[in-house]
Amino acid sequence: MEKLINDFAFGLFFWQVIIFVLLIILLKKFAWKPILDSVNTREQGIKDALASAEAARREMHNLQADNQRILQEARMERDTMIKEAREIKEKMIADAKAEAQAEGAKMIEQAKASINAEKNAAMAELKAQVSGLSLEIAEKILKNELSNREAQTSLVEKMLGEVKLN
């Protein structure tokens, strides 16, 4: 530092200061304004880019909210459709069971009616056969008993005795 102070030349310093001031004036006039304009332009571009990024972020947030809402609505609709499908299935099963029970009851009633009709027909046939057999037996017995004349006369007298005349 001492060497600088000892070698100091006032004339050289004066010209250096003048050249420096001229350089500053020239830079201010010709270079400083374009440099500041470009810096300001760049700053404005950065602000615009940040604003667009913020708008894009908000738009993305809105889209995500819409997607969540749409997804929730789709889930609710799916649950509703599944519930309706289950109800329809249960109704179809209940209807099929009721129809099967009604058809079964109808078949049972038809079978009972058929059985009763066959039973009545069998009973009528049995009665006819029994009455036919009874007549045959009675005829054979009467033939045996009434084969002689005395038995016939005593039977007629007995029957006449039982008949009451008014």
GIHU-V984305 format. One record per residue. SS is DSSP state (~ for helix, > for strand, _ for the rest). BURIAL is 1 if it has 9 or more other ideal C-beta (glycine too) atoms within 8 Angstrom, else 0. Layout:
SS	BURIAL
SS	BURIAL
This chain:
_	0
~	0
~	0
~	0
~	0
~	0
_	0
_	0
_	0
~	0
~	0
~	0
~	1
~	0
~	0
~	0
~	0
~	0
~	0
~	0
~	0
~	0
~	0
~	0
~	0
~	1
~	1
~	1
~	0
~	0
~	1
~	1
~	1
~	0
~	0
~	0
~	0
~	0
~	0
~	0
~	0
~	0
~	0
~	0
~	0
~	0
~	0
~	0
~	0
~	0
~	0
~	0
~	0
~	0
~	0
~	0
~	0
~	0
~	0
~	0
~	0
~	0
~	0
~	0
~	0
~	0
~	0
~	0
~	0
~	0
~	0
~	0
~	0
~	0
~	0
~	0
~	0
~	0
~	0
~	0
~	0
~	0
~	0
~	0
~	0
~	0
~	0
~	0
~	0
~	0
~	0
~	0
~	0
~	0
~	0
~	0
~	0
~	0
~	0
~	0
~	0
~	0
~	0
~	0
~	0
~	0
~	0
~	0
~	0
~	0
~	0
~	0
~	0
~	0
~	0
~	0
~	0
~	0
~	0
~	0
~	0
~	0
~	0
~	0
~	0
~	0
~	0
~	0
~	0
~	0
~	0
~	0
~	0
~	0
~	0
~	0
~	0
~	0
~	0
~	0
~	0
~	0
~	0
~	0
~	0
_	1
_	0
_	0
~	0
~	0
~	1
~	1
~	0
~	0
~	1
~	0
~	0
~	0
~	0
~	0
~	0
~	0
_	0
_	0
_	0
_	0
